[in-house]
Amino acid sequence: MTNQGKAYIYAGIAIFFWSTVASVFKIALNYLDFVQLLFFATWTSFIVYLCSAIITGKIKQIFQYSTNEIFRSALLGFFNPFLYYLVLFKAYSLLPAQVAQPLNMIWPIVLVFLSIPLLGQKIALKSFIALFISFAGVYLISSQGEPFSLKISEPFGVILATGSSFIWSFYWIYNVRDKRDEIPKLLLNFFFAAVYISILAPFITTITLAHLKGVLLALYAGMFEMGFTFLFWLTALKMSKTSDRISNLVYLAPFFSLILIHIFVGEMIYRTTILGLCLIITGIIIEKIR
């Protein structure tokens, strides 16, 4: 098999697991609160990256980092996974999974507009068109099947779900400037995030293993949303002849995710959700046109 064929296999595995996590989040939140979910998932991901760093021999790189690089990891770990998933999981606790999941997808558009003040980039007309189309999709999804009522159900949840895209965009901009190897860098990010959530949790909730099903789902989220799946994706990108052949496949995940949400969570999928998701992805594709 060619490297490109292997790249498609790794990408397919990653897309499959990313398609499952919206359902996992929503079901887990029936047993755990959003802080408990993040606590178990973050520590699980940390262990995944720790094992990966040890197996690949990259663990020693951490001890060569300067004080500034350690501080950068502490800052990046605050944005993602700590703050990003804290906001996202709270959104999932308030919204149907079919609403929270696609609203979180607008980050590529948000990233373009944050690049104006943060990176000094100029914005083309097509970016404004893409923004309008994507936010039309956001409105349709937020309407939860009633687009002509001009009323958004659970506005706080919608703000959180879309706000998570801003947090991810900030993280992306600062992370892309960091040229360190991804595995030890992510290991430190998740270590600091695990520390942050461990400090926060006692003030908000009680960490307990009483709800075993919820804990197991949180472990799954830590392994296959934040951990192994990202390593599969990185491998696919490295083996592919061009990143575009792989990166565009990720837009299949939300459609697969809706099918799984209907089957396992039991949500009736609104037509506005499907149409809104199509508009968001259309906006992203327009933005990517050179």
Residue pairs with C-beta under 8 A, 6 or more apart in sequence:
3 239
3 240
3 241
4 239
4 240
4 241
4 245
6 239
7 235
7 236
7 237
7 238
7 239
7 240
7 245
7 246
8 236
8 246
8 249
9 236
10 232
10 233
10 235
10 236
10 239
11 232
11 233
11 236
11 240
11 246
11 249
12 249
13 229
13 232
14 229
14 230
14 232
14 233
14 236
15 249
15 250
15 252
15 253
15 256
16 256
17 224
17 225
17 228
17 229
17 232
18 225
18 229
18 250
18 253
18 257
19 252
19 253
19 254
19 256
19 257
19 260
20 224
20 257
20 260
21 221
21 224
21 225
21 257
22 92
22 97
22 98
22 100
22 101
22 257
22 260
22 261
23 97
23 257
23 260
23 261
23 264
23 265
24 217
24 220
24 221
24 225
25 37
25 89
25 92
25 97
25 100
25 221
26 92
26 96
26 97
26 261
26 265
27 217
27 264
27 265
28 37
28 214
28 217
28 218
28 221
29 37
29 89
29 92
29 93
29 214
30 214
31 211
31 213
31 214
31 215
31 217
32 40
32 211
32 214
32 215
32 218
33 93
33 204
33 205
34 86
34 89
34 90
34 92
34 93
35 86
35 89
35 197
35 200
35 201
35 204
35 205
36 201
36 205
36 207
36 208
36 214
36 218
37 89
37 214
37 218
37 221
38 81
38 82
38 85
38 86
38 89
38 197
39 197
39 198
39 201
39 207
39 218
40 215
40 218
40 219
40 222
41 85
41 218
41 219
41 221
41 222
41 225
41 226
42 81
42 82
42 85
42 190
42 193
42 194
42 197
42 222
42 226
43 194
43 222
44 218
44 219
44 221
44 222
44 223
44 226
44 227
45 81
45 190
45 222
45 223
45 226
45 227
46 187
46 190
46 191
46 193
46 194
48 222
48 223
48 226
48 227
48 228
49 183
49 186
49 187
49 190
49 227
50 59
50 187
52 58
52 183
52 187
52 231
53 59
53 61
53 62
53 183
53 184
53 187
56 183
58 181
58 183
58 184
59 184
59 187
61 180
61 181
61 184
62 184
62 187
62 188
65 73
65 180
65 188
69 180
70 188
72 178
73 185
73 188
73 189
73 191
73 192
74 188
74 192
75 174
76 171
76 174
76 175
76 178
76 185
76 189
77 188
77 189
77 190
77 191
77 192
77 193
77 196
78 192
78 193
78 196
79 167
79 170
79 171
79 174
80 167
80 168
80 171
80 175
80 189
80 193
81 189
81 190
81 193
81 226
82 192
82 193
82 196
82 197
83 167
84 164
84 167
84 168
84 171
85 226
86 197
87 160
87 163
87 164
87 167
88 100
88 104
88 160
88 161
88 164
90 157
90 160
91 100
91 103
91 104
91 157
91 158
91 160
91 161
91 164
92 100
94 100
94 154
94 156
94 157
94 160
95 103
95 154
95 157
95 158
95 161
96 144
96 267
97 261
97 265
97 267
98 141
98 258
98 261
98 267
98 269
98 270
98 273
99 141
99 142
99 144
99 157
99 158
99 161
99 273
100 157
100 161
101 254
101 257
101 258
101 261
102 137
102 141
102 254
102 273
102 276
102 277
102 280
103 138
103 141
103 142
103 158
103 161
103 162
103 165
104 161
104 162
104 164
104 165
104 168
105 165
105 254
105 277
105 280
105 281
105 284
106 134
106 135
106 138
106 162
106 165
106 280
106 283
107 165
107 166
107 168
107 169
107 172
108 284
108 287
108 288
109 127
109 130
109 131
109 134
109 283
109 284
109 287
110 165
110 166
110 169
111 169
111 172
111 173
112 121
112 123
112 127
112 130
112 131
112 287
113 123
113 127
113 131
114 166
114 169
114 170
114 173
115 121
115 123
115 173
116 122
116 123
118 173
119 173
126 286
126 287
126 289
127 287
129 283
129 286
130 283
130 284
130 286
130 287
131 283
132 283
133 279
133 280
133 282
133 283
133 286
134 279
134 280
134 282
134 283
134 284
135 283
136 276
136 279
137 275
137 276
137 277
137 278
137 279
137 280
137 282
137 283
138 158
138 162
138 276
138 280
139 147
139 152
139 276
140 147
140 272
140 273
140 275
140 276
140 279
141 272
141 273
141 276
141 277
141 280
142 152
142 153
142 155
142 158
142 276
143 149
143 151
143 152
143 153
143 272
144 153
144 270
144 272
144 273
145 270
145 271
145 272
145 273
146 153
146 272
147 272
152 158
178 185
182 234
183 231
186 230
190 226
201 207
209 215
233 246
236 246
237 243
237 246
237 247
240 246
251 281
251 284
251 285
254 277
254 281
255 277
258 269
258 273
258 274
258 277
261 267
261 269
262 268
262 269
